[in-house]
Amino acid sequence: MPLPGSGLAKGLAVTLRTMTRKSVTARYPDTQPELPPRSRGVIALFEENCTVCMLCARECPDWCIYIDSHKETSPPAAPGGRERSRNVLDRFAIDFALCMYCGICIEVCPFDALFWSPEFEYAETDILDLTHERDKLRDWMWTVPAPPPLDPAAEEPKEIAAARKAAEKQAAQAQAQAEAEKQARPGDAEGGTGEGEA
């Protein structure tokens, strides 16, 4: 049977033993945490890539993305062509008071318009200020880290392979055309001298 007060004595011994040691707790405001480079902080918007397809807003489980747009019609590129209409972004906002940081909007975006930023210090005193409009979302893009380098042993992306093949084909056609023109010139000159001699 343990002696009365032995538990208290053990607790005090632990306290005395650790009281003189250096604290291992990182005190947040004074010591910034070392976060992984691809950590989920805030969502940034690359506005130039957004086509207002609304996929992110439709797939968001919290309905915290608000998008407004209007259609603009551009004249035909060639005479007799059709007018083209495109969506123009008027408003893109994310309510971070509702967002649960699931990342579905970033995953479903087909045009890479949304990115994770590791920044997490955007607390506000008013909950209404947690709705970030597109100007603020665009500013977060400066904090998005560069993508990790590709593995040298990885397979080449299909888009790059297709672009490289198209460029090689175009270069081969240009070279063949240049050679054909070069061969046609000496023949013309020889024919011209022959007619002059006759």
Backbone as JSON Lines, residues from 0, in Angstrom:
{"i":0,"aa":"M","n":[0.85,-1.19,0.0],"ca":[0.0,0.0,0.0],"c":[0.89,1.24,0.0]}
{"i":1,"aa":"P","n":[0.66,2.16,-0.98],"ca":[1.51,3.34,-1.05],"c":[1.26,4.28,0.12]}
{"i":2,"aa":"L","n":[2.32,4.97,0.49],"ca":[2.21,5.92,1.6],"c":[1.34,7.1,1.19]}
{"i":3,"aa":"P","n":[0.58,7.66,2.12],"ca":[-0.23,8.83,1.78],"c":[0.67,10.01,1.4]}
{"i":4,"aa":"G","n":[0.31,10.67,0.31],"ca":[1.08,11.83,-0.17],"c":[2.24,11.48,-1.08]}
{"i":5,"aa":"S","n":[2.43,10.18,-1.4],"ca":[3.57,9.81,-2.27],"c":[3.33,10.3,-3.7]}
{"i":6,"aa":"G","n":[2.08,10.31,-4.15],"ca":[1.76,10.82,-5.49],"c":[2.1,12.29,-5.62]}
{"i":7,"aa":"L","n":[1.78,13.05,-4.57],"ca":[2.08,14.49,-4.56],"c":[3.58,14.71,-4.57]}
{"i":8,"aa":"A","n":[4.32,13.88,-3.82],"ca":[5.78,14.01,-3.78],"c":[6.39,13.7,-5.14]}
{"i":9,"aa":"K","n":[5.86,12.69,-5.84],"ca":[6.37,12.36,-7.17],"c":[6.11,13.51,-8.15]}
{"i":10,"aa":"G","n":[4.91,14.09,-8.08],"ca":[4.58,15.21,-8.95],"c":[5.48,16.41,-8.71]}
{"i":11,"aa":"L","n":[5.74,16.72,-7.43],"ca":[6.62,17.84,-7.1],"c":[8.05,17.56,-7.56]}
{"i":12,"aa":"A","n":[8.47,16.3,-7.48],"ca":[9.82,15.95,-7.94],"c":[9.96,16.21,-9.43]}
{"i":13,"aa":"V","n":[8.94,15.83,-10.21],"ca":[8.96,16.09,-11.66],"c":[9.01,17.6,-11.92]}
{"i":14,"aa":"T","n":[8.22,18.35,-11.16],"ca":[8.2,19.8,-11.33],"c":[9.57,20.4,-11.03]}
{"i":15,"aa":"L","n":[10.18,20.0,-9.94],"ca":[11.5,20.54,-9.57],"c":[12.57,20.14,-10.59]}
{"i":16,"aa":"R","n":[12.45,18.93,-11.12],"ca":[13.44,18.45,-12.07],"c":[13.38,19.23,-13.39]}
{"i":17,"aa":"T","n":[12.17,19.57,-13.83],"ca":[12.01,20.23,-15.13],"c":[12.0,21.76,-15.03]}
{"i":18,"aa":"M","n":[11.95,22.3,-13.81],"ca":[11.84,23.74,-13.65],"c":[13.1,24.46,-14.14]}
{"i":19,"aa":"T","n":[14.24,23.85,-14.02],"ca":[15.5,24.51,-14.41],"c":[15.91,24.21,-15.85]}
{"i":20,"aa":"R","n":[15.2,23.3,-16.51],"ca":[15.54,22.98,-17.9],"c":[14.97,24.01,-18.86]}
{"i":21,"aa":"K","n":[15.55,24.06,-20.05],"ca":[15.06,24.97,-21.08],"c":[13.73,24.46,-21.61]}
{"i":22,"aa":"S","n":[12.82,25.37,-21.86],"ca":[11.48,24.99,-22.34],"c":[11.57,24.45,-23.76]}
{"i":23,"aa":"V","n":[10.81,23.4,-24.04],"ca":[10.79,22.82,-25.39],"c":[9.57,23.3,-26.16]}
{"i":24,"aa":"T","n":[8.69,24.04,-25.52],"ca":[7.49,24.53,-26.19],"c":[7.85,25.75,-27.02]}
{"i":25,"aa":"A","n":[7.49,25.71,-28.3],"ca":[7.71,26.86,-29.19],"c":[6.57,27.84,-28.98]}
{"i":26,"aa":"R","n":[6.89,29.01,-28.52],"ca":[5.86,30.02,-28.26],"c":[5.6,30.76,-29.57]}
{"i":27,"aa":"Y","n":[4.4,30.53,-30.12],"ca":[4.1,30.91,-31.51],"c":[4.39,32.35,-31.9]}
{"i":28,"aa":"P","n":[3.89,33.35,-31.25],"ca":[4.13,34.68,-31.84],"c":[5.61,35.03,-31.9]}
{"i":29,"aa":"D","n":[6.38,34.58,-30.89],"ca":[7.81,34.91,-30.87],"c":[8.6,33.98,-31.78]}
{"i":30,"aa":"T","n":[8.22,32.72,-31.85],"ca":[8.92,31.73,-32.68],"c":[7.99,31.27,-33.79]}
{"i":31,"aa":"Q","n":[8.38,31.55,-35.03],"ca":[7.56,31.14,-36.17],"c":[7.73,29.64,-36.41]}
{"i":32,"aa":"P","n":[6.64,28.94,-36.69],"ca":[6.76,27.5,-36.94],"c":[7.43,27.22,-38.28]}
{"i":33,"aa":"E","n":[8.16,26.12,-38.35],"ca":[8.79,25.71,-39.61],"c":[7.82,24.78,-40.32]}
{"i":34,"aa":"L","n":[7.08,25.34,-41.26],"ca":[6.06,24.57,-41.96],"c":[6.63,23.9,-43.19]}
{"i":35,"aa":"P","n":[6.06,22.79,-43.62],"ca":[6.47,22.2,-44.9],"c":[6.17,23.18,-46.04]}
{"i":36,"aa":"P","n":[6.97,23.17,-47.1],"ca":[6.79,24.17,-48.16],"c":[5.45,24.08,-48.87]}
{"i":37,"aa":"R","n":[4.82,22.91,-48.93],"ca":[3.54,22.77,-49.63],"c":[2.37,22.68,-48.65]}
{"i":38,"aa":"S","n":[2.52,23.3,-47.48],"ca":[1.46,23.21,-46.48],"c":[0.24,24.03,-46.9]}
{"i":39,"aa":"R","n":[-0.91,23.69,-46.36],"ca":[-2.16,24.35,-46.72],"c":[-2.4,25.53,-45.8]}
{"i":40,"aa":"G","n":[-2.19,26.71,-46.32],"ca":[-2.44,27.91,-45.54],"c":[-3.67,28.62,-46.05]}
{"i":41,"aa":"V","n":[-3.51,29.42,-47.09],"ca":[-4.6,30.17,-47.68],"c":[-4.62,29.86,-49.17]}
{"i":42,"aa":"I","n":[-5.76,30.07,-49.82],"ca":[-5.91,29.76,-51.24],"c":[-5.65,31.03,-52.04]}
{"i":43,"aa":"A","n":[-4.79,30.92,-53.04],"ca":[-4.44,32.06,-53.89],"c":[-5.07,31.89,-55.26]}
{"i":44,"aa":"L","n":[-5.36,33.01,-55.92],"ca":[-6.0,33.02,-57.23],"c":[-5.06,33.59,-58.28]}
{"i":45,"aa":"F","n":[-4.84,32.82,-59.36],"ca":[-4.11,33.31,-60.53],"c":[-5.18,33.7,-61.54]}
{"i":46,"aa":"E","n":[-5.57,34.96,-61.48],"ca":[-6.77,35.43,-62.18],"c":[-6.69,35.24,-63.69]}
{"i":47,"aa":"E","n":[-5.49,35.34,-64.27],"ca":[-5.35,35.23,-65.72],"c":[-5.75,33.86,-66.24]}
{"i":48,"aa":"N","n":[-5.65,32.83,-65.4],"ca":[-6.0,31.47,-65.83],"c":[-7.47,31.14,-65.64]}
{"i":49,"aa":"C","n":[-8.21,31.97,-64.92],"ca":[-9.6,31.65,-64.61],"c":[-10.48,31.91,-65.84]}
{"i":50,"aa":"T","n":[-11.26,30.9,-66.23],"ca":[-12.17,31.02,-67.36],"c":[-13.63,31.09,-66.92]}
{"i":51,"aa":"V","n":[-13.86,31.25,-65.63],"ca":[-15.2,31.34,-65.05],"c":[-16.01,30.09,-65.41]}
{"i":52,"aa":"C","n":[-15.4,28.93,-65.31],"ca":[-16.11,27.67,-65.6],"c":[-17.0,27.26,-64.43]}
{"i":53,"aa":"M","n":[-16.79,27.86,-63.26],"ca":[-17.62,27.64,-62.07],"c":[-17.45,26.25,-61.45]}
{"i":54,"aa":"L","n":[-16.47,25.48,-61.89],"ca":[-16.29,24.14,-61.32],"c":[-15.95,24.22,-59.84]}
{"i":55,"aa":"C","n":[-15.09,25.16,-59.47],"ca":[-14.67,25.25,-58.07],"c":[-15.86,25.57,-57.17]}
{"i":56,"aa":"A","n":[-16.71,26.5,-57.61],"ca":[-17.87,26.89,-56.8],"c":[-18.89,25.76,-56.71]}
{"i":57,"aa":"R","n":[-19.05,25.0,-57.8],"ca":[-20.02,23.9,-57.78],"c":[-19.56,22.74,-56.92]}
{"i":58,"aa":"E","n":[-18.25,22.47,-56.92],"ca":[-17.74,21.31,-56.18],"c":[-17.47,21.62,-54.71]}
{"i":59,"aa":"C","n":[-17.44,22.88,-54.33],"ca":[-17.12,23.25,-52.94],"c":[-18.19,22.72,-52.0]}
{"i":60,"aa":"P","n":[-17.83,21.87,-51.03],"ca":[-18.84,21.32,-50.11],"c":[-19.4,22.36,-49.14]}
{"i":61,"aa":"D","n":[-18.68,23.46,-48.94],"ca":[-19.13,24.49,-48.0],"c":[-19.83,25.66,-48.69]}
{"i":62,"aa":"W","n":[-19.82,25.69,-50.0],"ca":[-20.38,26.8,-50.77],"c":[-19.79,28.13,-50.3]}
{"i":63,"aa":"C","n":[-18.47,28.17,-50.19],"ca":[-17.82,29.39,-49.69],"c":[-17.14,30.18,-50.81]}
{"i":64,"aa":"I","n":[-17.32,29.77,-52.07],"ca":[-16.73,30.49,-53.21],"c":[-17.84,31.22,-53.94]}
{"i":65,"aa":"Y","n":[-17.63,32.51,-54.14],"ca":[-18.62,33.36,-54.81],"c":[-18.02,33.91,-56.1]}
{"i":66,"aa":"I","n":[-18.67,33.63,-57.23],"ca":[-18.16,34.07,-58.53],"c":[-19.27,34.8,-59.27]}
{"i":67,"aa":"D","n":[-18.94,35.98,-59.79],"ca":[-19.83,36.73,-60.67],"c":[-19.08,37.02,-61.95]}
{"i":68,"aa":"S","n":[-19.81,36.98,-63.09],"ca":[-19.17,37.24,-64.37],"c":[-20.19,37.82,-65.34]}
{"i":69,"aa":"H","n":[-19.7,38.29,-66.47],"ca":[-20.58,38.74,-67.55],"c":[-19.96,38.3,-68.87]}
{"i":70,"aa":"K","n":[-20.79,38.26,-69.91],"ca":[-20.32,37.83,-71.23],"c":[-19.93,39.05,-72.05]}
{"i":71,"aa":"E","n":[-18.82,38.91,-72.77],"ca":[-18.38,39.94,-73.71],"c":[-18.27,39.3,-75.07]}
{"i":72,"aa":"T","n":[-18.71,40.03,-76.09],"ca":[-18.66,39.53,-77.45],"c":[-17.56,40.27,-78.2]}
{"i":73,"aa":"S","n":[-16.7,39.5,-78.85],"ca":[-15.63,40.1,-79.64],"c":[-15.94,39.92,-81.12]}
{"i":74,"aa":"P","n":[-15.52,40.87,-81.96],"ca":[-15.83,40.77,-83.39],"c":[-15.11,39.57,-84.02]}
{"i":75,"aa":"P","n":[-15.57,39.12,-85.19],"ca":[-14.93,37.97,-85.84],"c":[-13.49,38.29,-86.23]}
{"i":76,"aa":"A","n":[-12.64,37.28,-86.18],"ca":[-11.22,37.46,-86.51],"c":[-11.03,37.67,-88.0]}
{"i":77,"aa":"A","n":[-11.86,37.04,-88.81],"ca":[-11.76,37.17,-90.27],"c":[-13.12,37.6,-90.82]}
{"i":78,"aa":"P","n":[-13.14,38.25,-91.97],"ca":[-14.43,38.65,-92.55],"c":[-15.3,37.42,-92.83]}
{"i":79,"aa":"G","n":[-16.57,37.53,-92.5],"ca":[-17.49,36.41,-92.7],"c":[-17.49,35.41,-91.56]}
{"i":80,"aa":"G","n":[-16.65,35.63,-90.55],"ca":[-16.58,34.71,-89.41],"c":[-17.66,35.02,-88.39]}
{"i":81,"aa":"R","n":[-17.7,34.21,-87.36],"ca":[-18.69,34.38,-86.3],"c":[-18.11,35.23,-85.18]}
{"i":82,"aa":"E","n":[-19.0,35.93,-84.48],"ca":[-18.59,36.65,-83.28],"c":[-18.31,35.64,-82.18]}
{"i":83,"aa":"R","n":[-17.36,35.97,-81.34],"ca":[-17.02,35.06,-80.23],"c":[-17.41,35.71,-78.93]}
{"i":84,"aa":"S","n":[-17.99,34.93,-78.05],"ca":[-18.33,35.44,-76.72],"c":[-17.52,34.69,-75.68]}
{"i":85,"aa":"R","n":[-17.14,35.41,-74.64],"ca":[-16.37,34.79,-73.56],"c":[-16.81,35.38,-72.24]}
{"i":86,"aa":"N","n":[-16.64,34.6,-71.18],"ca":[-16.99,35.06,-69.83],"c":[-15.86,35.91,-69.27]}
{"i":87,"aa":"V","n":[-16.22,37.01,-68.66],"ca":[-15.25,37.89,-68.02],"c":[-15.54,37.91,-66.53]}
{"i":88,"aa":"L","n":[-14.5,37.7,-65.74],"ca":[-14.64,37.6,-64.28],"c":[-14.9,38.97,-63.67]}
{"i":89,"aa":"D","n":[-15.98,39.09,-62.92],"ca":[-16.3,40.33,-62.2],"c":[-15.95,40.21,-60.72]}
{"i":90,"aa":"R","n":[-16.27,39.06,-60.14],"ca":[-16.0,38.86,-58.72],"c":[-15.58,37.42,-58.47]}
{"i":91,"aa":"F","n":[-14.53,37.26,-57.69],"ca":[-14.12,35.93,-57.21],"c":[-13.76,36.13,-55.74]}
{"i":92,"aa":"A","n":[-14.53,35.52,-54.87],"ca":[-14.3,35.68,-53.43],"c":[-14.39,34.33,-52.74]}
{"i":93,"aa":"I","n":[-13.59,34.17,-51.69],"ca":[-13.63,32.96,-50.86],"c":[-13.85,33.39,-49.43]}
{"i":94,"aa":"D","n":[-14.85,32.8,-48.79],"ca":[-15.15,33.09,-47.39],"c":[-14.37,32.09,-46.53]}
{"i":95,"aa":"F","n":[-13.25,32.55,-45.96],"ca":[-12.42,31.66,-45.16],"c":[-13.0,31.39,-43.78]}
{"i":96,"aa":"A","n":[-14.1,32.06,-43.43],"ca":[-14.81,31.71,-42.2],"c":[-15.58,30.41,-42.39]}
{"i":97,"aa":"L","n":[-15.93,30.07,-43.65],"ca":[-16.64,28.83,-43.95],"c":[-15.72,27.74,-44.48]}
{"i":98,"aa":"C","n":[-14.63,28.12,-45.14],"ca":[-13.75,27.16,-45.81],"c":[-13.19,26.15,-44.82]}
{"i":99,"aa":"M","n":[-13.19,24.87,-45.22],"ca":[-12.63,23.83,-44.36],"c":[-11.3,23.3,-44.92]}
{"i":100,"aa":"Y","n":[-10.74,24.0,-45.92],"ca":[-9.41,23.71,-46.45],"c":[-9.29,22.27,-46.96]}
{"i":101,"aa":"C","n":[-10.33,21.81,-47.63],"ca":[-10.29,20.45,-48.18],"c":[-9.48,20.39,-49.47]}
{"i":102,"aa":"G","n":[-9.37,21.52,-50.17],"ca":[-8.58,21.57,-51.4],"c":[-9.29,21.05,-52.63]}
{"i":103,"aa":"I","n":[-10.57,20.78,-52.55],"ca":[-11.31,20.26,-53.72],"c":[-11.31,21.29,-54.84]}
{"i":104,"aa":"C","n":[-11.46,22.57,-54.5],"ca":[-11.49,23.61,-55.54],"c":[-10.18,23.65,-56.32]}
{"i":105,"aa":"I","n":[-9.07,23.45,-55.63],"ca":[-7.76,23.46,-56.3],"c":[-7.61,22.23,-57.18]}
{"i":106,"aa":"E","n":[-8.11,21.09,-56.7],"ca":[-7.98,19.84,-57.45],"c":[-8.83,19.85,-58.72]}
{"i":107,"aa":"V","n":[-10.05,20.41,-58.65],"ca":[-10.95,20.33,-59.81],"c":[-10.71,21.43,-60.83]}
{"i":108,"aa":"C","n":[-9.93,22.46,-60.49],"ca":[-9.71,23.57,-61.43],"c":[-8.94,23.06,-62.65]}
{"i":109,"aa":"P","n":[-9.54,23.08,-63.85],"ca":[-8.86,22.51,-65.02],"c":[-7.8,23.43,-65.62]}
{"i":110,"aa":"F","n":[-7.73,24.68,-65.16],"ca":[-6.83,25.64,-65.77],"c":[-5.78,26.17,-64.81]}
{"i":111,"aa":"D","n":[-5.58,25.52,-63.67],"ca":[-4.58,25.93,-62.67],"c":[-4.73,27.4,-62.31]}
{"i":112,"aa":"A","n":[-5.9,27.77,-61.85],"ca":[-6.13,29.15,-61.42],"c":[-6.08,29.29,-59.9]}
{"i":113,"aa":"L","n":[-6.15,28.18,-59.17],"ca":[-6.12,28.21,-57.71],"c":[-4.92,27.44,-57.2]}
{"i":114,"aa":"F","n":[-4.28,27.97,-56.15],"ca":[-3.06,27.37,-55.59],"c":[-3.1,27.47,-54.07]}
{"i":115,"aa":"W","n":[-2.38,26.54,-53.42],"ca":[-2.19,26.62,-51.98],"c":[-1.03,27.55,-51.69]}
{"i":116,"aa":"S","n":[-1.21,28.43,-50.72],"ca":[-0.12,29.26,-50.21],"c":[0.16,28.82,-48.78]}
{"i":117,"aa":"P","n":[1.42,28.78,-48.35],"ca":[1.7,28.37,-46.97],"c":[1.38,29.45,-45.93]}
{"i":118,"aa":"E","n":[0.97,30.63,-46.36],"ca":[0.66,31.71,-45.41],"c":[-0.59,31.36,-44.6]}
{"i":119,"aa":"F","n":[-0.5,31.57,-43.31],"ca":[-1.65,31.24,-42.45],"c":[-2.01,32.38,-41.51]}
{"i":120,"aa":"E","n":[-1.25,33.45,-41.51],"ca":[-1.51,34.56,-40.59],"c":[-2.42,35.59,-41.27]}
{"i":121,"aa":"Y","n":[-3.7,35.34,-41.25],"ca":[-4.64,36.31,-41.8],"c":[-5.88,36.41,-40.91]}
{"i":122,"aa":"A","n":[-5.65,36.31,-39.6],"ca":[-6.75,36.44,-38.65],"c":[-7.29,37.87,-38.68]}
{"i":123,"aa":"E","n":[-8.56,38.0,-38.43],"ca":[-9.23,39.31,-38.45],"c":[-10.04,39.49,-37.18]}
{"i":124,"aa":"T","n":[-10.28,40.74,-36.82],"ca":[-11.13,41.01,-35.66],"c":[-12.61,40.96,-36.02]}
{"i":125,"aa":"D","n":[-12.91,41.14,-37.32],"ca":[-14.3,41.08,-37.79],"c":[-14.43,39.9,-38.74]}
{"i":126,"aa":"I","n":[-15.43,39.06,-38.52],"ca":[-15.6,37.86,-39.34],"c":[-15.88,38.2,-40.8]}
{"i":127,"aa":"L","n":[-16.45,39.38,-41.06],"ca":[-16.73,39.77,-42.44],"c":[-15.46,39.99,-43.25]}
{"i":128,"aa":"D","n":[-14.37,40.32,-42.56],"ca":[-13.09,40.54,-43.25],"c":[-12.43,39.24,-43.69]}
{"i":129,"aa":"L","n":[-12.97,38.1,-43.28],"ca":[-12.41,36.82,-43.72],"c":[-12.9,36.43,-45.11]}
{"i":130,"aa":"T","n":[-13.79,37.21,-45.7],"ca":[-14.17,37.0,-47.1],"c":[-13.17,37.75,-47.96]}
{"i":131,"aa":"H","n":[-12.26,37.02,-48.58],"ca":[-11.21,37.63,-49.4],"c":[-11.69,37.79,-50.83]}
{"i":132,"aa":"E","n":[-11.69,39.01,-51.31],"ca":[-12.05,39.28,-52.7],"c":[-10.87,38.98,-53.61]}
{"i":133,"aa":"R","n":[-11.07,39.09,-54.92],"ca":[-10.06,38.64,-55.88],"c":[-8.76,39.43,-55.78]}
{"i":134,"aa":"D","n":[-8.81,40.71,-55.39],"ca":[-7.57,41.47,-55.24],"c":[-6.69,40.88,-54.15]}
{"i":135,"aa":"K","n":[-7.3,40.51,-53.03],"ca":[-6.54,39.92,-51.93],"c":[-6.08,38.51,-52.29]}
{"i":136,"aa":"L","n":[-6.94,37.76,-52.97],"ca":[-6.54,36.41,-53.4],"c":[-5.39,36.47,-54.39]}
{"i":137,"aa":"R","n":[-5.38,37.51,-55.24],"ca":[-4.29,37.68,-56.2],"c":[-2.98,38.01,-55.48]}
{"i":138,"aa":"D","n":[-3.07,38.79,-54.4],"ca":[-1.86,39.13,-53.63],"c":[-1.24,37.9,-52.98]}
{"i":139,"aa":"W","n":[-2.07,36.9,-52.63],"ca":[-1.52,35.68,-52.02],"c":[-0.66,34.9,-53.0]}
{"i":140,"aa":"M","n":[-0.83,35.14,-54.32],"ca":[-0.04,34.4,-55.32],"c":[1.46,34.62,-55.15]}
{"i":141,"aa":"W","n":[1.84,35.78,-54.6],"ca":[3.26,36.06,-54.41],"c":[3.89,35.16,-53.37]}
{"i":142,"aa":"T","n":[3.07,34.53,-52.53],"ca":[3.59,33.68,-51.46],"c":[3.55,32.2,-51.84]}
{"i":143,"aa":"V","n":[3.03,31.88,-53.02],"ca":[2.95,30.48,-53.45],"c":[4.35,30.0,-53.85]}
{"i":144,"aa":"P","n":[4.84,28.92,-53.25],"ca":[6.19,28.44,-53.62],"c":[6.21,27.85,-55.02]}
{"i":145,"aa":"A","n":[7.39,27.85,-55.61],"ca":[7.56,27.26,-56.95],"c":[7.3,25.76,-56.87]}
{"i":146,"aa":"P","n":[6.79,25.16,-57.94],"ca":[6.55,23.71,-57.9],"c":[7.86,22.95,-57.78]}
{"i":147,"aa":"P","n":[7.83,21.78,-57.16],"ca":[9.06,21.0,-57.01],"c":[9.57,20.57,-58.39]}
{"i":148,"aa":"P","n":[10.89,20.41,-58.53],"ca":[11.43,19.99,-59.84],"c":[10.96,18.59,-60.2]}
{"i":149,"aa":"L","n":[10.87,18.35,-61.5],"ca":[10.45,17.04,-61.97],"c":[11.54,16.01,-61.72]}
{"i":150,"aa":"D","n":[11.13,14.79,-61.46],"ca":[12.07,13.69,-61.28],"c":[12.72,13.4,-62.63]}
{"i":151,"aa":"P","n":[14.05,13.36,-62.7],"ca":[14.71,13.09,-63.99],"c":[14.29,11.76,-64.62]}
{"i":152,"aa":"A","n":[13.91,10.79,-63.79],"ca":[13.52,9.49,-64.32],"c":[12.04,9.43,-64.66]}
{"i":153,"aa":"A","n":[11.3,10.52,-64.41],"ca":[9.86,10.51,-64.66],"c":[9.57,10.6,-66.15]}
{"i":154,"aa":"E","n":[8.4,10.12,-66.51],"ca":[7.96,10.19,-67.9],"c":[7.63,11.64,-68.25]}
{"i":155,"aa":"E","n":[7.95,12.04,-69.46],"ca":[7.7,13.41,-69.89],"c":[6.19,13.68,-69.94]}
{"i":156,"aa":"P","n":[5.74,14.85,-69.45],"ca":[4.3,15.14,-69.51],"c":[3.79,15.12,-70.95]}
{"i":157,"aa":"K","n":[2.55,14.69,-71.12],"ca":[1.97,14.54,-72.46],"c":[1.93,15.87,-73.21]}
{"i":158,"aa":"E","n":[1.61,16.96,-72.48],"ca":[1.52,18.27,-73.14],"c":[2.87,18.71,-73.69]}
{"i":159,"aa":"I","n":[3.93,18.49,-72.91],"ca":[5.27,18.89,-73.36],"c":[5.71,18.01,-74.52]}
{"i":160,"aa":"A","n":[5.43,16.7,-74.45],"ca":[5.79,15.8,-75.54],"c":[5.08,16.18,-76.83]}
{"i":161,"aa":"A","n":[3.79,16.51,-76.73],"ca":[3.02,16.9,-77.92],"c":[3.54,18.2,-78.5]}
{"i":162,"aa":"A","n":[3.87,19.16,-77.63],"ca":[4.39,20.45,-78.11],"c":[5.76,20.26,-78.76]}
{"i":163,"aa":"R","n":[6.6,19.39,-78.17],"ca":[7.93,19.16,-78.75],"c":[7.82,18.48,-80.11]}
{"i":164,"aa":"K","n":[6.91,17.5,-80.24],"ca":[6.73,16.82,-81.53],"c":[6.21,17.79,-82.59]}
{"i":165,"aa":"A","n":[5.28,18.65,-82.2],"ca":[4.75,19.64,-83.15],"c":[5.84,20.6,-83.59]}
{"i":166,"aa":"A","n":[6.69,21.03,-82.66],"ca":[7.78,21.94,-83.0],"c":[8.8,21.26,-83.91]}
{"i":167,"aa":"E","n":[9.11,20.0,-83.63],"ca":[10.06,19.26,-84.48],"c":[9.48,19.07,-85.88]}
{"i":168,"aa":"K","n":[8.2,18.77,-85.99],"ca":[7.55,18.59,-87.29],"c":[7.56,19.89,-88.08]}
{"i":169,"aa":"Q","n":[7.27,20.99,-87.39],"ca":[7.27,22.29,-88.06],"c":[8.67,22.67,-88.53]}
{"i":170,"aa":"A","n":[9.68,22.37,-87.71],"ca":[11.06,22.67,-88.09],"c":[11.49,21.81,-89.28]}
{"i":171,"aa":"A","n":[11.07,20.54,-89.31],"ca":[11.41,19.66,-90.43],"c":[10.74,20.15,-91.72]}
{"i":172,"aa":"Q","n":[9.48,20.6,-91.62],"ca":[8.8,21.12,-92.8],"c":[9.47,22.39,-93.32]}
{"i":173,"aa":"A","n":[9.88,23.26,-92.4],"ca":[10.55,24.5,-92.82],"c":[11.89,24.19,-93.47]}
{"i":174,"aa":"Q","n":[12.61,23.21,-92.93],"ca":[13.9,22.83,-93.5],"c":[13.71,22.2,-94.88]}
{"i":175,"aa":"A","n":[12.7,21.35,-95.04],"ca":[12.43,20.73,-96.34],"c":[12.04,21.78,-97.37]}
{"i":176,"aa":"Q","n":[11.25,22.76,-96.95],"ca":[10.85,23.83,-97.86],"c":[12.05,24.68,-98.27]}
{"i":177,"aa":"A","n":[12.94,24.95,-97.32],"ca":[14.15,25.74,-97.63],"c":[15.04,24.98,-98.6]}
{"i":178,"aa":"E","n":[15.19,23.67,-98.4],"ca":[16.01,22.87,-99.32],"c":[15.39,22.82,-100.71]}
{"i":179,"aa":"A","n":[14.05,22.71,-100.77],"ca":[13.38,22.69,-102.07],"c":[13.59,24.0,-102.81]}
{"i":180,"aa":"E","n":[13.5,25.11,-102.1],"ca":[13.74,26.41,-102.73],"c":[15.2,26.55,-103.18]}
{"i":181,"aa":"K","n":[16.11,26.03,-102.39],"ca":[17.55,26.1,-102.73],"c":[17.85,25.28,-103.98]}
{"i":182,"aa":"Q","n":[17.21,24.12,-104.1],"ca":[17.44,23.28,-105.28],"c":[16.78,23.87,-106.52]}
{"i":183,"aa":"A","n":[15.68,24.58,-106.33],"ca":[14.98,25.18,-107.47],"c":[15.76,26.36,-108.05]}
{"i":184,"aa":"R","n":[16.49,27.09,-107.26],"ca":[17.23,28.26,-107.74],"c":[18.34,27.9,-108.73]}
{"i":185,"aa":"P","n":[19.25,26.95,-108.43],"ca":[20.3,26.63,-109.41],"c":[19.71,26.12,-110.72]}
{"i":186,"aa":"G","n":[18.62,25.38,-110.7],"ca":[17.99,24.89,-111.93],"c":[17.5,26.05,-112.79]}
{"i":187,"aa":"D","n":[16.92,27.07,-112.17],"ca":[16.45,28.24,-112.91],"c":[17.61,28.96,-113.55]}
{"i":188,"aa":"A","n":[18.73,29.06,-112.78],"ca":[19.89,29.77,-113.32],"c":[20.49,29.03,-114.5]}
{"i":189,"aa":"E","n":[20.56,27.68,-114.42],"ca":[21.12,26.9,-115.52],"c":[20.25,27.02,-116.76]}
{"i":190,"aa":"G","n":[18.92,26.98,-116.53],"ca":[18.02,27.1,-117.68],"c":[18.17,28.47,-118.33]}
{"i":191,"aa":"G","n":[18.39,29.49,-117.53],"ca":[18.53,30.84,-118.07],"c":[19.77,30.98,-118.9]}
{"i":192,"aa":"T","n":[20.9,30.39,-118.49],"ca":[22.15,30.51,-119.27],"c":[22.03,29.73,-120.57]}
{"i":193,"aa":"G","n":[21.3,28.58,-120.51],"ca":[21.12,27.79,-121.73],"c":[20.34,28.57,-122.78]}
{"i":194,"aa":"E","n":[19.3,29.3,-122.36],"ca":[18.51,30.08,-123.32],"c":[19.34,31.23,-123.87]}
{"i":195,"aa":"G","n":[20.23,31.8,-123.05],"ca":[21.06,32.9,-123.5],"c":[22.05,32.44,-124.54]}
{"i":196,"aa":"E","n":[22.59,31.23,-124.4],"ca":[23.58,30.73,-125.35],"c":[22.92,30.42,-126.68]}
{"i":197,"aa":"A","n":[21.68,29.95,-126.66],"ca":[20.98,29.63,-127.9],"c":[20.72,30.92,-128.66]}
